[in-house]
Amino acid sequence: MAKVYGVAGEWARVKGTVLGLWPLFTGVFLVGLSVGLLFFNMYAGGLLFVASAILCWVTFFKGLRHVERFYKGARGEERVAGILKNLPDAYHVFNDFLACGRHVDHVVAGPAGVFSIETKFWRGRVTIEEGHILLDGQLPDRNPLSQALKEAEAVKQQLAKHGWSGTVTPVLVFASNTFEAKVAEIRGVVVINSDYIKTGFSTNRVILPPAELDRLVCLMENG
C-alpha cells in the first residue's frame, strides 16, 4: 500500500461550511442587533428584526444546499483517496496538498512521476466534444481542464521553491465513474474514471529513481 499524508476532503468541508453559512451568521448577528435596537427605537428595531429574520430563513436553506455541494465533493475525494492508498508501496499520496495557496485534492509521487489530481463527483453523463468536457451535454460552470492544469502548475512551482524542477502531470478523476470514454488525454490532462486509477498506475516506467523520489517526498513533507 502507498504511504498516505493528509486527510482527503478536509479543506472542501471547511470551505463549504464557511462559504455556505456565513450569510446565516450575518443574519443571526443582525437579529441580535435588532433586539438591542428595540430598547431605543421600537419601529426601527422591529423593521430590522423582521428583515434579519427573513434573511436567516432564506440563507439557512440556501446555505445548506451550498454546504451539501462541497460535502459531496469531499465524499468524492475520500473515494479517490481510498483507491490511491492501494497503489504499490513505492507510491506516496498527499491528500489536500497546499501548493502556492491552492488546495490540491491529491498529489501522487512515485516511480512513474508526480501527478496532480483534481477530483470531480459529477452525477451526470460526462463526455468530450471538440476538446471540451461536457456534463449532460452542457459546458460546466467551471472548466475542470483549466482547473487541473492550474493546479499542476501550482504544484510544480511549489516544488521548484524547494529545489525540485521535474514534471507534474495534471490528472482529472471522476469519482462517480460517469466519464464515458473511461480514460483519455485532453489538452495535456489525463482524464480518467476512478475505477481505472489502479490500472493507469500499473506501469513499469521509472521516471523517478528511488534516491530522487525519497528526496522529493522529504521536500513535500517539510514544504
Secondary structure, DSSP 8 states (H G I E B T S, - for coil): --EEES-TTHHHHHHHHHHHHHHHHHHHHHHHHHHHHHTT-HHHHHHHHHHHHHHHHHHHHHHHHHHHHHHHHHHHHHHHHHHHTTS-TT-EEEEEEEETTEEEEEEEEETTEEEEEEEE---S-EEEETTEEEETTB--SS-HHHHHHHHHHHHHHHHHHTT----EEEEEEETT--BTTSEEEETTEEEEEGGGHHHHT-----SS-HHHHHHHHHHHHH-
